[in-house]
Structure formats: structure tokens, C-alpha cells
């Protein structure tokens, strides 16, 4: 019995000892040195914190100077967070700690110069995050960490000179961020690192001369970003890199000359941004790259002359290409193998850009193509293979642009907008363009020839404020305009020559404020004209009774609102000038006899025709204004009545023949 009692007491004691080894499943926050000192008394026997341990508080921080009261701890399942402890000068009190299940945070602990005392630590399930520890010189104490489940984030530790204590680290499960550590001189402590699951970001470390130390790194799971490294001349140190799962950003590196030294990774699976590198001359070092997916932006690189280094890029799904503010960029040499850009292309304010050499394989743009503010660009040579622009083609404020040479195969763009190009003389380089929804051509003071000779249809055509344009030559194939033609404020325009093939014009016609316009005879043929017609403020225009206008104003119910005023006499009012002129009989050289009367005119169902009594029986033929023969009947001297109810509404010509003699007239059917 006594033996059984002894065994029972021993079992209870052992259970009690086991229970005491773990504690605090919800974690604990300590804000004072006394609380740290009392930890062993308050949680007697506890070696394993099931939650997180936080030491710190906001405001002026804690008075904690040492962690000796935590000497019994061996494991923390949650985060270990040391923050805002300005008097903490040692972490030796954690010398028995072997495991942290979450993140290790060290923030604003300005008395710490190292992490000596953490040498027993072998496992960190999360990351290491060290922010703004002004006296931290090295990470001594972390030399047994081989992997991190989360981020390695070192920011604003202005005394940190090296990462030598991380020499066993092979894998980072999150991001690796080394940023704004003013004294960091090398990365040699990362020589065992082979993979990063997240991004690698190195920025704002002014004393870091190279990336040596990352020589074994082969895989970056997302982005690679190198920024604000004033001593970095190239990317030597990344020679083993074979895979970048995200984007590549190279920016604001004052001494960077090229990208040599980076590994042979074949693809960028995100953005590609190169900007603000004042001594970068080209992109050599990326020759193994074959594919870019995402936004591509190249800007503010003062001496970049070309894009050499990207010759292998032939596939991808570039969301947008943006190239701007590169002072010495002359062309696009380096993109020679690129066949298509599925997104938009934006080229602006490159002071030395002369043409598009280097894009000779490009056939397709999947969105907008915008070119503006390039002061030395003369033409579009280099784009000879470009066939299709799915979005708008926008060209403006390129003062040296003379023409669109270089685009002979371009057949389609959603819209074409060309404006404020001071030296532009013609658009003849786009002679292959045959379909577009809208064309706006304005404020090009040297433009004298449109040259869009293959264009056959457009929804909207607007030509205005081109001070040297004399006519509309170069639009000779246009037969369909679906949503309006507007020609206005062109001070040198004299005629509408170039519209001779137009058959259909919906959406209206606007001819306004063209001070020299005197001839619209290019509209003197049958045109389906629908919408408002406004012909105003053309002081030299005296004749508007061309066939297209006559067909528009005479048939009866108007297909729109006609407006004529402030032109020369003869084209100033519909009832005073236009309609009377449209009803004048047609003159014929062989006209020997006149029809004495045609009434009612306009007619509805019946038309009366009075011929002189001294004529004989004749043959009457009715034609439309296009010259098509519609009806043939016999006539007698005197009054003849004919049924015209089967004719459409419009203007018609009457011809009566008596042998070799002809009588002509005109009537309107409503």
C-alpha cells in the first residue's frame, strides 16, 4: 500500500512538472524591466511560450535593459517582438532559446550592437525583421539559422556593416529586403543563399559597391528590384540567377553602366522597369532574356542610347511599353526580334529619338500607339512591318516630324489623331491605311497633302486648323463616312478636291471658316447625305448647288437641318440661293426648243408637261441625277400628263426628243 502511494505521488509530480514547461497560449506583452525580472516567478518552470512574446510599448518605450529574467525559455510558438526598447543592450538572456515559430521582430532598440546570445537559435518559422536599430553593427547570434519561413527584412539599421552572421542561410520563404542601411558594405554573409520564394529588394544602401555574396542565388520567386545604389556599376554577384518569377526593376542607381553580371534567366514574368540610371548606356547583360510579360517602362536614363541587350526578346505579353525622357536615346535597337506588343505603346519626350529602327519585326500593337514630344523625330522608319494598331494612333507635338514614312503596311488603327506637328508635310507614309473609326487632323501648320490613298471608309473625319492645306487630295478612295465630315478653320483650303469617290455621308457635313474655300465641285455627284449640313463663314464660296447638296435640300422632308450663311452671294441661304439654283434647267449644247411649263413642281403623283404646239410627237425619258434612265413615254404637242407616283423622292431630269432635236427640263418629286 505504501509502495502504491509513493508511485501515485511520483506520477502526480511528474505531470505537474510537465504542465509547468508550457504556458501562455495567448501570448504575453512585457512593458517594463520588472515584468521581465518577475517572469520566472510568475510562470514558474515555463520554458515554452505557446503564444507570442512581445517586449515593448509605444511612446518613449520601455526601461528594459536586459532579458536575464527570460533565461529559462527554449521555445516561442508565436512571434518574438522586441520593439521600442531604447535601453536594451543585450539579448543574452535568451541564450537558451532554440525555436521561434513565428517572426522575430527587432525595432527601435537603439542600445543593441549585436544579437550575441542567440547562438542557440536554430529555427525561425517566420522571418527576421529588423527596423531602425541605430547601433546594430552585425547580426552575430543568428549563425545557426539555415532557413526562414518568412521575410528577411533589414531596414534603416544605420550601423549595420555586414551580414556575416547569416552565413548558414540557404533559403528565405518570403521576401528578402535589404533597404536603407547606411553602413552596409557587403553581402558576403549570404554566400550560402540559393533561393528566395518572394522578392529580392536591395535599395538605398549608399556604401554597398557590389552584389557579391549572392553568387549562389539561383531562384527568386517574384520580383528583383535594385534601386538607389549609388556605387553599383553592374549586377555582378547575380551570376547564378536562373529564374525570376516576377518583375525586374532597376532604378536610380547613379553609377550603373550596364546590367552585366546577372544570370541567364530566360523570362521576366511581370513588370520590367529601368529608370533614373544616369550613366546606363545600354541593357547589355540581359542577352539570355527571351520573354517579358507585363508593363515595360524605360525612362529618365540620361545617356541610354539604345536597348541593346534585349535582342533575344521575341515572345511575351507586354501589357504596355513606355519609353520616355531618355535624353540620348536615338532608336530602339535591341528589340529587333519582337514580333508583337499585345498592349499599348507610348513614346514621349526623348530628345534625341530620330526614328524607330530596332522595331523592324513588329507587326501588331494590341492597344494604343501614342508618340508625342520627341523634338528630333523625323518619321516612322523602322516600323515597316507594322500592320495593325488595335487602339488609337496618336501623334502630336513632334516639331521635326515631316511625314509618316516607315508605315507602308499599316492597314488598321481604331482612330488616327495627328495634331500640332510643326514640320509635318504629308501623311503619305500611311498610304496603306484602309479602315479606321475616326480621323482627326488638326493644327499641323506645314501640312499640304493628306496622302491616305487607300482609305475607303471612316466613321468620322475631322480636318481643321491646318494652315497650309490647299485641298483634301489623298482621300480619293474614301467612299463611306459614317458619322460626319467636318472641315473648318483651314486658312489655305481652296477646294474639296479628294472627295470625288464619296458615296455615303451620314452624321452631317460641316464646312466652316475656311476663308479661301471657293470650290466644292468634288461633291457634284450623287451622295447619300444624312444629318445636318452646315456651310458657313466661307467668304469666297459662291456656288453650293452641287448635286449632293441639291439632292439633300430638294426631296421633301429633310434628312437633317441645312444651314447656309456668311458665305459669298449665291451660297447664303437655302431658299434664296440654293434651291433656286438647284431648279435651273440643265444646259445642253444641242438645246433648240424649250419646255413651256412643268407643273406642279415639286410634283407628287402627276406631272404636267407643256410643249410648243409646233412640235410633233416625241419620246420623253426621265433620268435621275446619276444619269440612270427610269421611265420612257410618248409626248404630243400641248399639255401632257404623266404618272410619276412610282418614282422615289428626289430631283429628276426630263429629256424630250423629236428626231435629232432635244428639249430638257428638271423637276422634283416629293
VEXNUPA-553949 format. One line per field, with one value per residue (C-alpha): residue in one letter; x, y, z; residue number from 1. Coordinates in Angstrom, 3 decimals, decimal comma, padded with zeros to 6 digits. Example, Ala and Ser with C-alpha at 12.3 -4.5 7.8 and 13.67 -1.06 7.14 Angstrom:
BEGIN
rest <- [A	S]
east <- [012,300	013,670]
north <- [-004,500	-001,060]
up <- [007,800	007,140]
nr <- [1	2]
END
This chain:
BEGIN
rest <- [X	X	X	X	X	X	X	X	X	X	X	X	X	X	X	X	X	X	X	X	X	X	X	X	X	X	X	X	X	X	X	X	X	X	X	X	X	X	X	X	X	X	X	X	X	X	X	X	X	X	X	X	X	X	X	X	X	X	X	X	X	X	X	X	X	X	X	X	X	X	X	X	X	X	X	X	X	X	X	X	X	X	X	X	X	X	X	X	X	X	X	X	X	X	X	X	X	X	X	X	X	X	X	X	X	X	X	X	X	X	X	X	X	X	X	X	X	X	X	X	X	X	X	X	X	X	X	X	X	X	X	X	X	X	X	X	X	X	X	X	X	X	X	X	X	X	X	X	X	X	X	X	X	X	X	X	X	X	X	X	X	X	X	X	X	X	X	X	X	X	X	X	X	X	X	X	X	X	X	X	X	X	X	X	X	X	X	X	X	X	X	X	X	X	X	X	X	X	X	X	X	X	X	X	X	X	X	X	X	X	X	X	X	X	X	X	X	X	X	X	X	X	X	X	X	X	X	X	X	X	X	X	X	X	X	X	X	X	X	X	X	X	X	X	X	X	X	X	X	X	X	X	X	X	X	X	X	X	X	X	X	X	X	X	X	X	X	X	X	X	X	X	X	X	X	X	X	X	X	X	X	X	X	X	X	X	X	X	X	X	X	X	X	X	X	X	X	X	X	X	X	X	X	X	X	X	X	X	X	X	X	X	X	X	X	X	X	X	X	X	X	X	X	X	X	X	X	X	X	X	X	X	X	X	X	X	X	X	X	X	X	X	X	X	X	X	X	X	X	X	X	X	X	X	X	X	X	X	X	X	X	X	X	X	X	X	X	X	X	X	X	X	X	X	X	X	X	X	X	X	X	X	X	X	X	X	X	X	X	X	X	X	X	X	X	X	X	X	X	X	X	X	X	X	X	X	X	X	X	X	X	X	X	X	X	X	X	X	X	X	X	X	X	X	X	X	X	X	X	X	X	X	X	X	X	X	X	X	X	X	X	X	X	X	X	X	X	X	X	X	X	X	X	X	X	X	X	X	X	X	X	X	X	X	X	X	X	X	X	X	X	X	X	X	X	X	X	X	X	X	X	X	X	X	X	X	X	X	X	X	X	X	X	X	X	X	X	X	X	X	X	X	X	X	X	X	X	X	X	X	X	X	X	X	X	X	X	X	X	X	X	X	X	X	X	X	X	X	X	X	X	X	X	X	X	X	X	X	X	X	X	X	X	X	X	X	X	X	X	X	X	X	X	X	X	X	X	X	X	X	X	X	X	X	X	X	X	X	X	X	X	X	X	X	X	X	X	X	X	X	X	X	X	X	X	X	X	X	X	X	X	X	X	X	X	X	X	X	X	X	X	X	X	X	X	X	X	X	X	X	X	X	X	X	X	X	X	X	X	X	X	X	X	X	X	X	X	X	X	X	X	X	X	X	X	X	X	X	X	X	X	X	X	X	X	X	X	X	X	X	X	X	X	X	X	X	X	X	X	X	X	X	X	X	X	X	X	X	X	X]
east <- [000,000	002,804	004,589	001,437	001,047	004,649	004,171	000,987	002,704	005,631	003,246	001,443	004,773	005,960	002,642	002,912	006,474	005,381	002,448	004,698	007,032	004,444	002,485	000,720	-001,210	-002,476	000,981	002,208	003,412	006,031	006,476	008,945	012,178	010,418	007,982	010,894	012,626	009,443	008,758	010,333	008,396	005,096	005,409	007,496	009,033	007,756	010,250	007,877	005,546	002,649	001,704	003,869	006,219	006,288	008,627	007,944	005,462	004,636	005,681	009,067	009,441	010,312	013,028	014,078	017,866	018,375	016,458	018,058	014,646	013,831	016,818	014,633	012,850	013,681	010,767	008,191	005,452	004,323	006,299	009,196	008,777	011,362	010,338	010,940	013,400	015,972	017,978	018,213	021,919	021,937	019,745	021,955	019,003	017,591	020,678	018,653	016,090	016,183	012,883	010,679	007,537	006,606	008,563	011,477	010,950	013,635	012,574	013,894	016,222	018,982	021,230	021,885	025,105	024,682	022,457	025,055	023,299	021,021	023,548	021,239	018,541	018,234	014,669	012,614	009,290	008,578	011,003	013,622	012,527	014,992	013,896	015,656	018,141	020,698	023,567	023,187	026,504	026,119	023,722	026,025	023,900	021,980	024,726	022,752	019,729	019,641	016,133	013,462	009,778	009,043	010,871	014,383	013,740	016,600	015,684	017,221	019,909	022,457	025,407	024,993	028,130	027,743	025,556	028,307	026,240	023,794	026,434	024,390	021,187	020,199	016,525	014,168	010,493	009,262	010,894	014,498	014,553	017,845	016,986	018,389	021,148	023,641	026,783	026,198	029,361	028,908	026,576	029,218	027,333	024,684	027,062	025,042	021,694	020,290	016,593	014,102	010,398	009,354	011,094	014,665	014,812	018,084	017,760	019,276	022,483	024,963	028,203	027,367	029,647	028,648	026,171	028,950	027,806	024,693	026,753	024,850	021,377	019,574	015,842	013,793	010,101	008,708	010,428	014,038	014,406	017,714	017,312	019,183	022,562	024,961	028,152	026,773	028,344	026,759	024,908	027,948	027,138	023,917	025,643	023,896	020,413	018,382	014,786	012,887	009,224	008,054	009,286	012,636	013,167	016,458	016,174	018,028	021,467	023,865	026,923	025,256	026,761	025,172	023,403	026,282	026,824	023,220	022,453	020,974	017,303	015,034	011,869	010,552	007,067	005,958	006,991	010,309	011,323	014,644	014,633	016,698	020,109	022,144	025,178	023,426	024,408	022,562	020,935	023,743	023,714	020,169	021,020	019,524	016,132	013,520	010,202	008,755	005,223	003,707	004,457	007,734	008,921	012,266	012,664	014,902	018,131	020,280	022,882	020,959	021,423	019,652	018,146	020,984	020,736	017,130	017,833	016,508	013,074	010,698	007,686	005,623	002,537	003,784	000,858	002,293	005,561	006,545	009,772	010,263	012,696	015,834	017,997	020,335	018,104	018,300	016,319	015,059	017,951	017,793	014,143	014,805	013,204	009,964	007,015	004,076	003,144	-000,262	-000,688	-000,169	002,987	003,794	006,876	007,366	009,886	013,028	015,079	017,421	014,993	015,158	013,202	012,007	014,929	015,054	011,346	011,570	009,905	006,934	003,658	000,993	000,091	-002,803	-003,792	-002,928	000,208	000,997	004,013	004,484	007,014	010,020	011,768	014,103	011,811	011,558	009,493	008,420	011,131	011,852	008,207	007,961	006,366	003,647	000,251	-002,297	-002,886	-005,921	-006,210	-005,762	-002,770	-001,967	000,841	001,278	003,806	006,748	008,191	010,636	008,254	007,957	005,975	004,800	007,321	008,006	004,408	003,723	001,925	-000,255	-003,851	-005,852	-005,955	-009,062	-008,592	-005,918	-005,205	-002,491	-002,026	000,454	003,366	005,042	007,017	004,567	004,107	002,051	000,619	001,629	003,574	000,204	-000,932	-001,876	-004,383	-007,828	-010,086	-010,402	-013,230	-012,157	-009,541	-008,668	-006,035	-005,510	-003,018	-000,324	000,838	003,006	000,619	-000,112	-001,099	-003,135	-001,956	-004,315	-004,850	-006,083	-008,588	-012,062	-014,192	-014,141	-016,818	-015,758	-013,376	-012,293	-009,790	-009,231	-006,729	-004,106	-002,898	-001,172	-003,564	-004,905	-007,313	-008,214	-006,091	-005,108	-008,632	-009,563	-010,618	-012,943	-016,474	-018,058	-018,145	-020,479	-020,562	-019,778	-017,305	-016,017	-013,662	-013,100	-010,607	-008,214	-006,975	-005,416	-008,085	-009,424	-011,261	-012,589	-010,621	-010,136	-013,757	-014,709	-015,366	-017,590	-020,937	-022,243	-022,056	-024,029	-023,692	-023,667	-021,365	-019,642	-017,749	-016,951	-014,480	-012,323	-011,554	-010,271	-012,694	-014,336	-014,961	-016,921	-017,438	-015,955	-019,442	-021,120	-022,274	-024,898	-024,076	-026,313	-026,200	-027,805	-027,581	-027,152	-025,438	-023,734	-021,866	-020,953	-018,334	-016,619	-016,396	-015,125	-017,743	-020,458	-021,780	-023,264	-025,824	-023,763	-025,640	-025,078	-026,427	-029,343	-030,373	-030,215	-032,333	-034,979	-036,553	-039,045	-038,725	-035,139	-032,700	-031,236	-031,014	-029,451	-027,674	-026,081	-024,881	-021,973	-020,678	-020,453	-023,711	-025,061	-024,476	-026,000	-029,487	-031,262	-034,434	-032,811	-029,789	-029,531	-032,980	-033,439	-030,008	-030,824	-034,005	-032,371	-032,806	-029,750	-027,989	-027,273	-025,304	-027,965	-030,941	-033,177	-036,591	-037,738	-040,387	-043,007	-044,078	-043,589	-046,155	-046,722	-043,052	-042,390	-044,829	-046,454	-048,360	-048,853	-046,643	-047,895	-045,586	-046,489	-044,727	-044,931	-047,840	-045,487	-043,703	-044,509	-044,878	-041,766	-040,216	-039,891	-037,238	-036,833	-033,332	-032,086	-029,125	-026,718	-027,849	-029,830	-032,836	-036,029	-039,080	-039,824	-043,153	-044,550	-045,484	-047,789	-047,811	-049,517	-050,204	-049,052	-049,880	-047,724	-047,938	-044,780	-046,081	-043,753	-040,634	-038,701	-038,433	-035,662	-034,543	-035,056	-034,130	-036,564	-035,422	-037,869	-036,536	-038,108	-035,860	-032,489	-033,883	-033,837	-035,841	-034,565	-036,074	-035,931	-038,493	-038,670	-040,847	-041,956]
north <- [000,000	002,356	001,497	002,303	005,638	006,513	005,698	007,791	010,831	010,441	010,370	013,497	015,280	014,344	015,509	018,791	019,332	018,635	021,015	023,785	023,604	025,279	028,448	031,467	030,043	033,548	035,099	037,928	041,540	042,847	046,620	047,071	045,599	044,475	042,388	040,714	040,044	038,557	036,221	033,137	033,740	034,418	031,465	029,071	026,301	027,670	027,095	027,085	030,008	028,713	032,166	035,167	037,199	040,978	043,261	046,912	049,749	052,873	056,419	056,747	052,974	050,672	050,765	047,197	046,876	043,110	039,881	037,805	037,022	035,005	032,703	029,633	029,998	027,489	027,955	030,556	029,327	032,790	035,941	037,283	041,040	043,364	046,934	050,379	049,323	052,145	050,864	047,219	046,472	042,671	039,737	037,275	036,462	034,433	032,235	029,028	029,899	027,401	027,884	030,804	029,630	032,997	036,152	037,690	041,465	043,868	047,504	050,748	049,001	051,586	050,153	046,845	046,495	042,791	039,803	037,879	035,488	033,958	031,340	028,503	029,674	027,195	027,640	030,672	029,658	033,156	035,905	038,240	041,867	044,463	048,088	051,262	049,879	052,661	050,908	047,436	046,647	042,965	040,074	037,907	035,286	034,158	031,977	028,732	029,801	027,839	028,690	031,323	030,678	034,364	037,581	038,758	042,487	044,742	048,430	051,581	049,927	052,635	050,982	047,562	046,866	043,233	040,146	037,711	036,082	034,757	032,585	029,381	030,735	028,801	029,662	032,570	031,637	035,196	038,407	039,469	043,235	044,995	048,674	051,960	050,581	053,431	051,499	048,178	047,445	043,904	040,936	038,282	036,757	035,488	033,235	030,095	031,546	029,667	030,574	033,293	032,499	036,133	039,217	040,417	044,127	045,983	049,742	052,786	051,247	054,002	052,143	048,860	048,643	045,241	042,417	039,907	037,483	036,458	034,279	031,062	032,558	030,795	031,351	034,444	033,642	037,058	040,386	041,533	045,224	047,112	050,796	053,795	052,068	054,932	052,810	049,898	049,732	046,464	043,416	041,227	038,844	037,563	035,290	032,107	033,509	031,241	032,124	035,320	034,588	038,192	041,555	043,324	046,872	048,754	052,379	055,397	053,790	056,682	054,657	051,817	051,451	048,192	045,115	042,706	040,063	038,959	035,306	033,692	033,741	033,460	035,221	038,199	037,303	040,749	044,373	045,459	048,916	050,657	054,275	057,063	055,475	058,468	056,500	053,459	053,269	050,094	046,961	044,510	041,636	040,526	038,679	035,404	037,019	035,796	036,789	039,758	039,767	042,885	046,605	047,645	051,150	052,710	056,334	059,042	057,276	060,232	058,537	055,449	055,325	052,097	048,939	046,564	043,574	042,767	041,189	037,825	039,081	037,564	036,430	037,647	039,623	043,127	044,956	048,367	049,691	053,136	054,828	058,446	061,118	059,274	062,184	060,341	057,511	057,519	054,416	051,059	048,849	045,828	044,957	043,599	040,197	041,452	040,484	041,888	044,006	042,900	046,108	049,806	051,653	055,135	057,009	060,555	063,285	061,508	064,497	062,524	059,978	060,092	057,008	053,560	051,486	048,283	047,513	046,040	042,753	044,371	043,657	044,188	046,507	045,401	048,822	052,485	053,767	057,276	059,334	062,864	065,487	063,925	067,020	065,298	062,538	062,876	059,870	056,355	054,439	051,178	050,157	048,859	045,576	047,141	046,031	046,630	049,008	047,787	051,010	054,656	056,003	059,357	061,607	065,132	067,830	066,303	069,501	067,848	065,171	065,604	062,564	059,101	057,223	053,818	052,625	051,222	048,104	049,751	048,877	049,490	051,705	052,325	056,095	058,327	061,611	063,845	067,337	070,100	068,667	071,835	070,346	067,682	067,982	064,892	061,622	059,683	057,145	055,758	055,155	051,563	052,536	051,416	051,271	053,363	054,631	058,254	060,595	063,942	066,024	069,493	072,240	070,952	074,249	072,757	070,042	070,259	066,706	064,070	061,045	058,443	056,991	053,536	054,729	053,669	054,026	056,004	056,758	060,313	062,605	065,948	068,242	071,648	074,400	073,141	076,499	075,378	072,664	073,636	070,732	067,222	065,375	061,943	060,914	059,755	056,264	057,320	056,216	055,928	058,295	057,030	059,733	063,115	065,129	068,370	070,698	074,020	076,752	075,828	079,244	077,996	075,495	076,356	073,211	069,882	068,044	064,489	063,642	062,551	058,929	059,696	057,842	057,792	060,515	060,056	062,193	065,502	067,846	070,902	073,377	076,397	079,276	078,312	081,817	080,748	077,907	078,647	075,275	072,296	070,717	067,442	066,968	067,398	063,798	061,688	061,102	059,610	062,555	062,314	064,567	068,313	070,225	073,422	075,550	078,817	081,565	080,711	084,205	083,007	080,292	081,364	078,113	075,412	073,924	070,805	067,560	066,179	069,370	069,609	066,036	066,849	070,044	069,248	065,820	066,967	066,056	066,948	064,260	066,933	070,677	072,639	075,901	078,308	081,765	084,174	082,757	084,673	085,623	082,505	080,296	082,337	080,921	077,710	079,339	082,420	080,786	077,019	075,719	078,155	077,225	073,531	074,032	075,837	073,714	071,860	073,492	071,386	072,395	070,969	072,515	074,015	074,122	074,734	073,111	075,833	074,636	071,856	071,797	071,173	071,367	069,837	067,092	064,318	061,782	063,561	065,838	068,134	068,959	071,706	071,537	074,087	073,471	073,428	070,323	066,817	063,640	062,856	060,460	061,573	060,000	060,634	060,327	060,609	062,883	059,990	059,620	056,407	056,029	055,490	055,973	056,368	057,700	059,326	063,043	065,168	068,952	070,891	069,540	066,057	064,458	061,668	059,415	059,818	058,199	055,234	057,417	057,888	061,306	063,352	065,521	064,225	065,329	065,296	064,767	065,020	064,059	064,987	063,205	064,899	067,771	067,738	069,575	069,432	070,181	069,309	068,546	067,461	064,662	064,953]
up <- [000,000	000,908	-002,362	-004,411	-002,653	-003,452	-007,141	-007,247	-005,735	-008,140	-011,159	-009,978	-009,506	-012,966	-014,513	-012,617	-013,852	-017,436	-017,193	-015,988	-019,040	-021,347	-020,691	-022,114	-025,092	-025,856	-025,550	-023,326	-023,566	-021,142	-020,906	-018,012	-016,663	-013,508	-015,544	-017,289	-013,973	-012,493	-015,413	-013,753	-010,535	-012,301	-014,691	-012,678	-014,729	-018,069	-020,874	-023,840	-024,633	-026,688	-027,980	-028,803	-026,632	-027,019	-025,083	-025,758	-025,684	-027,644	-026,787	-025,136	-024,930	-022,063	-019,424	-020,254	-020,331	-020,184	-020,660	-017,912	-016,466	-019,601	-019,355	-018,966	-022,305	-025,031	-027,475	-028,528	-030,855	-031,947	-032,726	-030,675	-030,860	-029,309	-030,066	-028,704	-026,003	-026,125	-023,111	-024,138	-024,672	-024,760	-025,690	-023,809	-021,554	-024,454	-024,670	-024,282	-026,964	-029,824	-031,665	-032,760	-034,527	-035,982	-036,836	-034,977	-034,837	-033,657	-033,912	-032,380	-029,957	-030,199	-027,474	-029,222	-031,221	-031,985	-031,323	-029,353	-027,026	-029,655	-030,736	-029,615	-032,018	-034,891	-036,148	-037,125	-038,680	-039,922	-040,810	-039,373	-039,407	-038,107	-038,387	-037,247	-034,741	-034,930	-033,076	-034,560	-036,276	-037,029	-036,659	-034,554	-032,841	-035,918	-037,376	-036,935	-038,952	-042,213	-043,434	-042,881	-043,440	-043,911	-044,814	-044,198	-043,868	-042,772	-042,917	-041,513	-039,379	-039,963	-038,194	-039,806	-041,857	-042,919	-042,875	-041,958	-039,210	-041,835	-043,487	-042,974	-044,503	-047,673	-048,197	-047,495	-047,642	-048,110	-049,343	-048,909	-048,363	-047,670	-047,628	-046,354	-044,161	-044,404	-043,399	-045,148	-047,124	-048,455	-048,783	-048,338	-045,419	-047,873	-049,789	-048,950	-050,074	-053,089	-053,211	-052,242	-052,503	-052,635	-053,999	-053,650	-052,990	-052,467	-052,149	-050,513	-049,151	-050,097	-049,224	-050,965	-054,049	-055,470	-055,131	-054,482	-051,847	-053,731	-056,054	-055,239	-055,582	-058,439	-057,841	-056,988	-056,667	-057,562	-058,286	-058,427	-057,551	-057,361	-056,545	-055,188	-055,029	-055,827	-056,049	-058,056	-061,556	-062,740	-061,456	-060,816	-057,983	-059,521	-061,992	-060,849	-061,179	-063,471	-062,620	-061,783	-061,167	-061,246	-062,481	-062,779	-061,556	-061,952	-060,874	-059,544	-059,473	-060,039	-061,135	-063,045	-066,552	-067,724	-066,417	-066,900	-064,252	-063,947	-064,619	-067,703	-066,725	-069,801	-068,688	-066,766	-065,619	-064,563	-064,962	-066,484	-065,315	-065,977	-064,885	-063,414	-064,053	-065,324	-066,622	-068,055	-071,731	-072,764	-071,355	-072,050	-069,627	-070,431	-073,648	-072,379	-071,900	-074,400	-072,830	-070,959	-069,573	-068,051	-068,057	-069,699	-068,861	-069,710	-068,682	-067,241	-068,253	-069,285	-071,539	-072,693	-076,479	-077,403	-075,964	-076,789	-074,514	-075,337	-078,731	-077,579	-076,553	-079,084	-077,097	-074,182	-073,369	-072,744	-071,179	-072,033	-073,455	-072,185	-073,263	-072,239	-071,062	-072,192	-073,331	-075,743	-076,951	-080,760	-081,699	-080,458	-081,490	-079,225	-079,748	-083,229	-082,639	-081,087	-083,365	-081,379	-078,377	-077,080	-075,103	-075,759	-076,842	-075,519	-076,721	-075,471	-074,746	-075,896	-077,140	-079,450	-080,909	-084,709	-085,794	-084,759	-086,005	-083,993	-084,254	-087,732	-086,769	-085,054	-086,869	-084,217	-081,341	-079,170	-077,866	-078,338	-080,089	-078,851	-079,902	-078,608	-077,619	-079,378	-080,791	-083,314	-084,592	-088,389	-089,467	-088,511	-090,324	-088,578	-088,381	-091,940	-090,817	-088,643	-089,946	-087,189	-084,281	-082,344	-080,357	-081,333	-083,245	-081,646	-082,886	-081,560	-080,681	-082,542	-084,051	-086,511	-087,809	-091,601	-092,684	-091,749	-093,874	-092,378	-092,152	-095,628	-094,362	-091,730	-092,630	-089,492	-086,417	-084,339	-084,535	-086,034	-084,259	-085,682	-084,266	-083,544	-085,523	-086,816	-089,740	-090,900	-094,674	-095,511	-094,254	-097,354	-095,322	-094,192	-097,756	-096,872	-094,166	-095,328	-092,269	-089,136	-086,996	-086,726	-088,125	-086,525	-088,291	-086,893	-086,025	-088,373	-089,927	-092,715	-093,879	-097,618	-098,594	-096,778	-098,728	-097,239	-100,679	-099,620	-097,046	-098,185	-095,077	-091,847	-089,287	-088,541	-090,430	-088,952	-090,637	-089,116	-088,383	-090,828	-092,057	-095,305	-096,522	-100,016	-100,617	-099,492	-102,029	-100,841	-099,812	-103,287	-102,236	-099,438	-100,344	-096,884	-093,908	-091,210	-088,563	-090,011	-092,081	-090,552	-092,421	-090,698	-089,806	-092,618	-093,841	-097,133	-098,174	-101,641	-102,767	-101,546	-104,194	-102,989	-102,172	-105,675	-104,664	-101,688	-101,962	-098,392	-095,736	-092,523	-089,455	-091,281	-093,164	-091,656	-093,830	-091,683	-091,531	-094,472	-095,806	-099,266	-099,971	-103,321	-104,921	-103,607	-107,006	-105,677	-104,184	-107,585	-107,763	-106,079	-102,376	-099,718	-097,298	-093,884	-090,844	-090,520	-093,321	-092,186	-094,721	-093,047	-092,878	-096,148	-097,734	-101,149	-101,655	-104,100	-105,552	-103,323	-105,723	-106,358	-106,887	-103,381	-101,793	-104,257	-103,529	-099,826	-099,849	-102,503	-101,947	-099,286	-095,603	-094,757	-093,540	-091,264	-090,713	-093,584	-092,646	-095,138	-094,147	-094,200	-097,439	-100,728	-102,509	-104,180	-101,139	-098,356	-097,916	-098,760	-100,149	-101,611	-103,271	-103,018	-104,033	-106,949	-108,268	-107,947	-110,082	-113,035	-116,214	-117,381	-120,317	-123,369	-126,445	-128,791	-126,926	-129,701	-128,116	-124,541	-122,415	-121,937	-118,469	-115,895	-113,095	-110,313	-109,392	-106,968	-108,048	-106,036	-108,175	-111,525	-113,585	-116,385	-119,243	-121,796	-125,175	-128,023	-130,471	-133,438	-132,240	-133,343	-131,333	-129,353	-126,812	-123,195	-120,935	-117,206	-115,659	-112,089	-111,333	-111,720	-115,348	-114,874	-117,205	-115,176	-117,451	-121,184	-122,639	-125,790	-125,955	-128,092	-128,698	-125,920	-122,425	-121,431	-118,077	-116,692	-113,625	-111,512	-108,321	-108,802	-108,706	-105,466	-103,908	-105,465	-108,373	-111,915	-115,431	-118,361	-121,923	-124,899	-128,318	-131,639	-134,063	-133,684	-131,612	-127,787	-125,117	-121,488	-118,088	-114,416	-111,685	-108,073	-106,758	-103,147]
nr <- [1	2	3	4	5	6	7	8	9	10	11	12	13	14	15	16	17	18	19	20	21	22	23	24	25	26	27	28	29	30	31	32	33	34	35	36	37	38	39	40	41	42	43	44	45	46	47	48	49	50	51	52	53	54	55	56	57	58	59	60	61	62	63	64	65	66	67	68	69	70	71	72	73	74	75	76	77	78	79	80	81	82	83	84	85	86	87	88	89	90	91	92	93	94	95	96	97	98	99	100	101	102	103	104	105	106	107	108	109	110	111	112	113	114	115	116	117	118	119	120	121	122	123	124	125	126	127	128	129	130	131	132	133	134	135	136	137	138	139	140	141	142	143	144	145	146	147	148	149	150	151	152	153	154	155	156	157	158	159	160	161	162	163	164	165	166	167	168	169	170	171	172	173	174	175	176	177	178	179	180	181	182	183	184	185	186	187	188	189	190	191	192	193	194	195	196	197	198	199	200	201	202	203	204	205	206	207	208	209	210	211	212	213	214	215	216	217	218	219	220	221	222	223	224	225	226	227	228	229	230	231	232	233	234	235	236	237	238	239	240	241	242	243	244	245	246	247	248	249	250	251	252	253	254	255	256	257	258	259	260	261	262	263	264	265	266	267	268	269	270	271	272	273	274	275	276	277	278	279	280	281	282	283	284	285	286	287	288	289	290	291	292	293	294	295	296	297	298	299	300	301	302	303	304	305	306	307	308	309	310	311	312	313	314	315	316	317	318	319	320	321	322	323	324	325	326	327	328	329	330	331	332	333	334	335	336	337	338	339	340	341	342	343	344	345	346	347	348	349	350	351	352	353	354	355	356	357	358	359	360	361	362	363	364	365	366	367	368	369	370	371	372	373	374	375	376	377	378	379	380	381	382	383	384	385	386	387	388	389	390	391	392	393	394	395	396	397	398	399	400	401	402	403	404	405	406	407	408	409	410	411	412	413	414	415	416	417	418	419	420	421	422	423	424	425	426	427	428	429	430	431	432	433	434	435	436	437	438	439	440	441	442	443	444	445	446	447	448	449	450	451	452	453	454	455	456	457	458	459	460	461	462	463	464	465	466	467	468	469	470	471	472	473	474	475	476	477	478	479	480	481	482	483	484	485	486	487	488	489	490	491	492	493	494	495	496	497	498	499	500	501	502	503	504	505	506	507	508	509	510	511	512	513	514	515	516	517	518	519	520	521	522	523	524	525	526	527	528	529	530	531	532	533	534	535	536	537	538	539	540	541	542	543	544	545	546	547	548	549	550	551	552	553	554	555	556	557	558	559	560	561	562	563	564	565	566	567	568	569	570	571	572	573	574	575	576	577	578	579	580	581	582	583	584	585	586	587	588	589	590	591	592	593	594	595	596	597	598	599	600	601	602	603	604	605	606	607	608	609	610	611	612	613	614	615	616	617	618	619	620	621	622	623	624	625	626	627	628	629	630	631	632	633	634	635	636	637	638	639	640	641	642	643	644	645	646	647	648	649	650	651	652	653	654	655	656	657	658	659	660	661	662	663	664	665	666	667	668	669	670]
END
